[in-house]
Amino acid sequence: MAITTYYIVQAFSMKRGRLSGERAEAVQSLKAAEGLARRLSEKKPAVLAFSRTGDPENDEFEPAVIIAKYGDVPDEALEALSA
């Protein structure tokens, strides 16, 4: 059982009057997630950075931890983190 932490940054763009998720980007560290989220927030209406820790072999993960949130991140994105 290998416990791993993934750091993910998700940006959102405005499409047809709604926020739509772009391709999520994995980064190597907490600091990298914070930095990328901050930089993207200067160009994007919403950005979410979070981490997930767990065992990918068994698909068992702890609840996501929000690292940074900029703008009005869609509720659906936040709800998906708790699933």
C-alpha positions as semicolon CSV with decimal commas, in nm:
position;residue;x (nm);y (nm);z (nm)
1;M;0,000;0,000;0,000
2;A;0,166;0,321;-0,122
3;I;0,010;0,641;0,010
4;T;0,039;0,924;-0,242
5;T;-0,067;1,287;-0,243
6;Y;-0,181;1,442;-0,569
7;Y;-0,191;1,818;-0,617
8;I;-0,443;1,940;-0,875
9;V;-0,524;2,284;-1,015
10;Q;-0,853;2,334;-1,199
11;A;-0,923;2,656;-1,390
12;F;-1,265;2,761;-1,514
13;S;-1,354;2,968;-1,822
14;M;-1,674;3,145;-1,913
15;K;-1,862;2,961;-2,192
16;R;-2,213;3,057;-2,299
17;G;-2,262;3,258;-1,984
18;R;-2,156;2,975;-1,748
19;L;-1,833;2,871;-1,586
20;S;-1,693;2,558;-1,744
21;G;-1,401;2,352;-1,615
22;E;-1,085;2,338;-1,820
23;R;-0,848;2,046;-1,818
24;A;-0,721;1,989;-1,464
25;E;-0,346;2,007;-1,420
26;A;-0,144;1,792;-1,180
27;V;0,158;1,956;-1,017
28;Q;0,436;1,824;-0,796
29;S;0,385;2,005;-0,466
30;L;0,170;2,222;-0,245
31;K;0,381;2,525;-0,329
32;A;0,348;2,457;-0,703
33;A;-0,031;2,425;-0,669
34;E;-0,054;2,754;-0,478
35;G;0,164;2,933;-0,732
36;L;-0,013;2,802;-1,040
37;A;-0,356;2,879;-0,894
38;R;-0,248;3,234;-0,812
39;R;-0,109;3,291;-1,163
40;L;-0,415;3,145;-1,335
41;S;-0,646;3,359;-1,120
42;E;-0,506;3,665;-1,295
43;K;-0,649;3,539;-1,628
44;K;-0,939;3,310;-1,537
45;P;-1,269;3,391;-1,365
46;A;-1,231;3,101;-1,120
47;V;-0,955;2,864;-1,009
48;L;-0,949;2,579;-0,759
49;A;-0,640;2,404;-0,622
50;F;-0,675;2,094;-0,407
51;S;-0,495;1,783;-0,292
52;R;-0,601;1,420;-0,253
53;T;-0,411;1,170;-0,042
54;G;-0,458;0,797;-0,053
55;D;-0,373;0,464;-0,204
56;P;-0,421;0,470;-0,583
57;E;-0,379;0,092;-0,613
58;N;-0,691;0,035;-0,402
59;D;-0,865;0,356;-0,512
60;E;-0,899;0,462;-0,147
61;F;-0,857;0,834;-0,085
62;E;-0,915;1,071;0,202
63;P;-1,146;1,368;0,137
64;A;-0,993;1,638;-0,081
65;V;-0,827;1,934;0,086
66;I;-0,880;2,274;-0,074
67;I;-0,548;2,458;-0,107
68;A;-0,668;2,774;-0,284
69;K;-0,991;2,903;-0,431
70;Y;-1,018;3,213;-0,649
71;G;-1,335;3,356;-0,793
72;D;-1,679;3,198;-0,785
73;V;-1,592;2,829;-0,825
74;P;-1,903;2,634;-0,932
75;D;-2,081;2,450;-0,651
76;E;-2,068;2,128;-0,855
77;A;-1,688;2,137;-0,852
78;L;-1,679;2,181;-0,474
79;E;-1,939;1,907;-0,422
80;A;-1,737;1,666;-0,639
81;L;-1,444;1,703;-0,401
82;S;-1,645;1,563;-0,113
83;A;-1,764;1,260;-0,310
